[in-house]
Amino acid sequence: MKRHNFFTALAMVVVMTPAINAQTRNWGCTPEVQQDMLATVSLYQSDIKEYKSSKDVRYLFEAYPKWKMIVANCPKQSKNLYLNGDRILKALINQSQTPEERNGYINELMAMYDTRIANYGEAAEVTAKKAMDLWDLRKDEALDEVYRLYSEAVKIGGNDLEAAFVVKYMETTINYVRAGKAEPTLVVDNYDIASELLDKQLLANAGDSVKMKLIEGYIAGVENAFSPYAGCEELVNIYTKKFEADPENVELLKKITSIMMKKGCSTEQLFFDATEKLYSLEPSPATAMRMGQMSVSKEQYAKAEEYLNDAVKGLTETKDLYKAYILLGHSQAARKAYAAARSSFYKAAEVDPTKGEPYIQIANLYAQSARMVDDGLNGRSVYWAAVDMARQATKHDVSDATAETVSKMVSTFSGYFPKKTDAFMLNLIDGQSYTVGSWIGATTIVRTR
């Protein structure tokens, strides 16, 4: 192993001193202390350079006392001080001879993270990294602290916390509940938090296919972890007692309605009861939408329209506003208010131009109203417009599911095109421009079979 020549290194420091003194960067210590630490920093950096070149951990052991002195005296010498400190302390942890020695180095690693936060910020990411290392090093004996740290990281980091740490937060929650330290409701509550954070990250990275694929993988990880708790029956069992014990707890009602709506449990009686109660206590665009969804599931379409029209006036989140317009369109279509339904579906398309569903729904509206059109062809001209509209979906939504749906619709609707002889009797030939009547009023072209 290569040995350092202290005097050579010290001579280099003396030569470099004027240049270093000219720097204005603050090391987190007085100029006098900074001057005194120059030789130590140079020797420490030499050790790190040798380690990176050779991967020999003995250089990390040699760097340790110098590193420790720098952190204690000049904690802002460099951010790399903490990245290298991670390597140094983990190498020492791995070679510890006694539990006491190992625990001492682990405690020092945790304290290093606190010092890093104090000097360089990034509290959410560093706190989550601290939690991850603590779990790797101490497992179940540190579960309480690991859960506390992940919860803190999620709280202070919000949408900016790295997606991988959000998954760890969810996994730790489940371990915490399985260890008997909390009720299963905690899993559901924290799933709601985790899934919302990841959904927002996915939306924020909509233009980056690589990041989107990565985040989608993390979302799948959260869903898999949550799946044992995710069924409607499990959710009803978890939340019924809490609802009955505290029916006017607004925060609880929000959690119940949010998670049950997200997991497709909107036909459960608990969802009805919690939604009605929430709307009576705190009317808002969000609760109006949930009341609208509940009314749709009960086939109370007129009431659904009232709630949903209120909801769309105040909703700001794209996914919520989109869903409200889709529900509104379904309610209007169920009452055969086709023109109004088409308008709602078009508004949904404006809110989220990447979705093909609005065009598919309008195509279905056209097909449903074929008998309303007096065209001398038993309403068959409607299917020309329906095919055109269905094909619009694939221009906005490139997913395989949409392509498959549209292909089936076009095949079905094309089977209802008029026969060539019937069209000829009305002086209509293939490719000719044609305007479909009634409420549809769409310009299309003649097609026969």
Stockholm file with secondary structure:
# STOCKHOLM 1.0

chainA/1-449         MKRHNFFTALAMVVVMTPAINAQTRNWGCTPEVQQDMLATVSLYQSDIKEYKSSKDVRYLFEAYPKWKMIVANCPKQSKNLYLNGDRILKALINQSQTPEERNGYINELMAMYDTRIANYGEAAEVTAKKAMDLWDLRKDEALDEVYRLYSEAVKIGGNDLEAAFVVKYMETTINYVRAGKAEPTLVVDNYDIASELLDKQLLANAGDSVKMKLIEGYIAGVENAFSPYAGCEELVNIYTKKFEADPENVELLKKITSIMMKKGCSTEQLFFDATEKLYSLEPSPATAMRMGQMSVSKEQYAKAEEYLNDAVKGLTETKDLYKAYILLGHSQAARKAYAAARSSFYKAAEVDPTKGEPYIQIANLYAQSARMVDDGLNGRSVYWAAVDMARQATKHDVSDATAETVSKMVSTFSGYFPKKTDAFMLNLIDGQSYTVGSWIGATTIVRTR
#=GR chainA/1-449 SS CCCCCHHHHHHHHHHHHHHHHTCCCCCSSCHHHHHHTHHHHHHHHHHHHHHHHHCCTHHHHHHHHHHHHHHHHCTTSCTHHHHHHHHHHHHHHHTCSSHHHHHHHHHHHHHHHHHHHHHHCCHHHHHHHHHHHHHHHHGGGGHHHHHHHHHHHHHHHGGGSCHHHHHHHHHHHHHHHHTTSSCTHHHHHHHHHHHHHHHHHHHHTTTCHHHHHHHHHHHHHHHHHHGGGCSHHHHHHHHHHHHHHCTTCHHHHHHHHHHHHHTTCTTSHHHHHHHHHHHHHSCCHHHHHHHHHHHHHTTCHHHHHHHHHHHHHHCCSHHHHHHHHHHHHHHHHHTTCHHHHHHHHHHHHHHCTTCCHHHHHHHHHHHHTGGGCCSSSTTTTHHHHHHHHHHHHHHHCCCHHHHHHHHHHHHHHHTTSCCHHHHHHTTCCTTCEEECTTTTCCEEECCCC
#=GC SS_cons         CCCCCHHHHHHHHHHHHHHHHTCCCCCSSCHHHHHHTHHHHHHHHHHHHHHHHHCCTHHHHHHHHHHHHHHHHCTTSCTHHHHHHHHHHHHHHHTCSSHHHHHHHHHHHHHHHHHHHHHHCCHHHHHHHHHHHHHHHHGGGGHHHHHHHHHHHHHHHGGGSCHHHHHHHHHHHHHHHHTTSSCTHHHHHHHHHHHHHHHHHHHHTTTCHHHHHHHHHHHHHHHHHHGGGCSHHHHHHHHHHHHHHCTTCHHHHHHHHHHHHHTTCTTSHHHHHHHHHHHHHSCCHHHHHHHHHHHHHTTCHHHHHHHHHHHHHHCCSHHHHHHHHHHHHHHHHHTTCHHHHHHHHHHHHHHCTTCCHHHHHHHHHHHHTGGGCCSSSTTTTHHHHHHHHHHHHHHHCCCHHHHHHHHHHHHHHHTTSCCHHHHHHTTCCTTCEEECTTTTCCEEECCCC
//
